[in-house]
Every structure is written in C-alpha cells, then in structure tokens.
Amino acid sequence: MATFLFEDVIFGPVNSRRLGVSLGLNLVPVNRKVCTFNCIYCECGWTNDRHLPSDGFPSRELIADSLEKKLRELRGGGLLPDALTYAGNGEPTLHPDFAGVIDDTIRIRDKYSPESKVVVLSNASLANRPGIREALARADRNILKLDTGIEDTFQLLNQPPASISLKDIIHNLKLFDRNLIIQTLFIRGSHKGAVIDNTTEEEIKALLSLYNEIMPDEIQAYTIARDTPVTGLEKIPLPELEAIAARIEELGIETSVFG
Ligand code: SF4
C-alpha cells in the first residue's frame, strides 16, 4: 500500500490525533527510512536497510537553523504549535547527535514558543545508552513504544534486529523510572502466514502486567490511521480501544484513546 517518506527536516505544522497542532522534526535522512525496527504497520514503509547510513543525517546546525526559521515564521503569523515533535522517516534517537539536538530544540522553543511541548516518539531500542536515555528524559513528553507483552508477537509485529528482544525493550522502559508515556498500537491481521492480534485476552493480560510493572505517567492506546506496508491490517474500532483503556485505568494509569 502507499506509504510515504518526509521530504524535509521540518514538516507541518499538522493536526495530530495525539499531539494537537504539531510541528514535526525529521532527524533521519529525508530520502529513506532508517529505523532499528521494521513494524508491519509503519506508515513510512519497510525498513530496507538496517545498516546505519554513514551520511544523510541532517546536521545539528541545520536542524537548529531550520527550526528557528520556522518558529520565527509561525510566531509572525500568530500560529505557534502545541508540540515540537520528533517523528519522521524512522527512529530519531539514531541521529548521531540526538542529545545535542534535544538541547537545541529546548533552547529554541524557550525563545520563540515557550508554550510548545517538546515531544519524542521513539521505539526505546537505544534507550539503554546513557546519553540517549538522559536526552529522552529531558523531553516534555517522552513517548515510547510497547505494542505487546509477548515475545513472539513482538518479533512479528515490530520485527526488531536479532540482537533486540522484548526483554531488552522492557528493561529500557524501566530505566526511566516512570518518567515516560507508553504508546501501544492495537491491530489485527496476518503476516508471513501468522495471525497477529494484540487485542486477545492473552495479549491484554500480558500488557496489563507490564504496564503495572513499568507504571508510566500515561498510556496512549491507538490504532492505524494511514496506509501500511502489509495489506489487510485491521483498524481496531474505537469502542474496543475504549474497553481496553478502561482496564488499563483500573491500574491507576491515565490512558488516552485515539481511534
Ligand atoms: S519503530 Fe516507528 S519508525 Fe520504526 S518501523 Fe516501527 S513505526 Fe516505523
């Protein structure tokens, strides 16, 4: 199906289901997807090359200059965004100077748009590295992915490299000591002949158990909204997401639903 890649370092602002008016920052190369995962629902398409490119990442200076220019322009028009969001063509923490980029963004945000939240969407696969973990913790909204509590589903749904298991991701999430938001994408479908459904009772129980162990500030439960590389994936209806959210809230964790 028709997935897409962002063509600029800064994109938007766009109206985001989860973040309000969001100005996007794409920290990975503009012409290809770069990620440690290869999620079957990724709106950027498949991860074709898991080897990190040695070039193509926008420099820290280019990102800072582009952001400053855009925020100046938006401020002039009186249309400052609710969020400055690291999203784009893959995993933002792969940027070789991710921590420096976070610091620049906070500084520029404070100068031009102090009400905007600095938001990172990450799969948490590199959060075991202290520099990356500390930078993620400096974001106003540190939103990290956990789609399942079952290893086989993790391998099918998120398709990490062989060196990363679900245990590694859980370990990384716990390192934030509750200073995180977990995003869980719910989906049904099949891939490589295997059925995938992270809404079954077994899956929900496994997730609830992990949410309870990790105790994030908040959980965002959502489903696909755009085209995906695997055809036939099923969007989870809003009432089902709401029923899952009600069970999460029984754990005492604030939960938002985005259908
Ligand atoms: S972690 Fe995010 S960017 Fe990477 S493959 Fe999954 S959905 Fe796409």
Residues whose N, C-alpha, C, O or C-beta is under 5 A from the ligand:
A	BS01	SF4	C35 F37 N38 C39 C42 G90 E91 N123
